[in-house]
Amino acid sequence: MRDGRRRLVDEELPRLRMPVGPLENLQSLFSDPVSDVWLEIGFGAGEHLIHQAEANPHIGFIGAEPFINGVARVLAEAEKKSLHNIRIHDDDARPLLERLPAASIGRVFLLFSDPWPKTRHHKRRFVNAANLDALARILKPGGEFRFASDDAGFVRWALAATLAHDGFDWTAKGPADWRERPPDAIATRYETKALTEGRNCVYLRFQRNGSTPGPTPKKA
Ligand SMILES: C[S@@+](CC[C@H](N)C(=O)[O-])C[C@H]1O[C@@H](n2cnc3c(N)ncnc32)[C@H](O)[C@@H]1O
């Protein structure tokens, strides 16, 4: 890692890292007032997170990513662009999901999450019943869960799992809704690689339904 980025990891990350202990009012984590808090899980090199934070200065962003070079890149870009609306969880997102208050997040992004294509590894996929319960608990009613992937098998898996969960409705009205990237998003690094190599990408948007936060029972 370059010296400049090492300095940011040593000096800025402790300041921007999500605090330990109980999390109550997420909006109070940000120095400027924010009207909502959005979460990106596995932001990789962080280009989408930075784009969203720059485009939505009144939203607070939590980015979860254990890959330290990606974290360093986000810290560098946030400093360069004077962004004050990002907090970082530089670790596995799952324990963070458990700590976030119920109905506290307006939007969750899970973009080009590892597809684990081998059948014996499918259980490692981030989209699973336990994580969907956690996302349903933290999302506000009407909040959005965005998923994208270039792996057709993982797309089918994620669509089936999320449709089987009572807490989410798929908002697509026609093919353009899953074939085209949402207009307010930009291509991530993995997405760009997939498109360059000729693979189709699929974009799924789900709405958190109902008004009762918390884990929802599975359909029989
Ligand atoms: C295939 S990469 C995609 C990165 C980025 N979203 C993109 O589209 O370019 C998946 C990322 O998810 C991160 N990741 C994997 N499991 C994770 C977890 N449990 N919590 C947070 N991030 C995770 C990995 O470190 C990796 O950076």
The ligand as a Tripos MOL2 file, in Angstrom:
@<TRIPOS>MOLECULE
LIG
   27    29     1     0     0
SMALL
NO_CHARGES

@<TRIPOS>ATOM
      1 C1        -16.5900   -9.8610   -6.1240 C.3       1 LIG1
      2 S1        -16.1510   -8.5400   -5.0740 S.3       1 LIG1
      3 C2        -17.1880   -7.1950   -5.6630 C.3       1 LIG1
      4 C3        -16.7100   -5.8630   -5.1850 C.3       1 LIG1
      5 C4        -17.5490   -4.6700   -5.6430 C.3       1 LIG1
      6 N1        -18.8880   -4.6930   -5.0580 N.3       1 LIG1
      7 C5        -17.6320   -4.6120   -7.1450 C.2       1 LIG1
      8 O1        -18.7180   -4.8300   -7.6810 O.co2     1 LIG1
      9 O2        -16.6060   -4.3150   -7.7760 O.co2     1 LIG1
     10 C6        -16.9690   -8.9790   -3.5570 C.3       1 LIG1
     11 C7        -16.5240   -8.1570   -2.3850 C.3       1 LIG1
     12 O3        -17.2930   -8.5070   -1.2540 O.3       1 LIG1
     13 C8        -16.4410   -8.5150   -0.1240 C.3       1 LIG1
     14 N2        -17.0580   -9.4020    0.8590 N.ar      1 LIG1
     15 C9        -17.1410  -10.7480    0.7990 C.ar      1 LIG1
     16 N3        -17.7800  -11.2240    1.8830 N.ar      1 LIG1
     17 C10       -18.0980  -10.1460    2.6490 C.ar      1 LIG1
     18 C11       -18.7530   -9.9890    3.8840 C.ar      1 LIG1
     19 N4        -19.2020  -11.0510    4.5940 N.pl3     1 LIG1
     20 N5        -18.9030   -8.7430    4.3810 N.ar      1 LIG1
     21 C12       -18.4400   -7.6700    3.6930 C.ar      1 LIG1
     22 N6        -17.8190   -7.7570    2.4940 N.ar      1 LIG1
     23 C13       -17.6460   -8.9800    1.9780 C.ar      1 LIG1
     24 C14       -15.1110   -8.9990   -0.6450 C.3       1 LIG1
     25 O4        -14.0210   -8.5960    0.1780 O.3       1 LIG1
     26 C15       -15.0600   -8.3500   -2.0190 C.3       1 LIG1
     27 O5        -14.4270   -7.0970   -1.9970 O.3       1 LIG1
@<TRIPOS>BOND
     1     1     2 1
     2     2     3 1
     3     2    10 1
     4     3     4 1
     5     4     5 1
     6     5     6 1
     7     5     7 1
     8     7     8 2
     9     7     9 1
    10    10    11 1
    11    11    12 1
    12    11    26 1
    13    12    13 1
    14    13    14 1
    15    13    24 1
    16    14    15 ar
    17    14    23 ar
    18    15    16 ar
    19    16    17 ar
    20    17    18 ar
    21    17    23 ar
    22    18    19 1
    23    18    20 ar
    24    20    21 ar
    25    21    22 ar
    26    22    23 ar
    27    24    25 1
    28    24    26 1
    29    26    27 1
@<TRIPOS>SUBSTRUCTURE
     1 LIG1         1 GROUP 0 **** ****
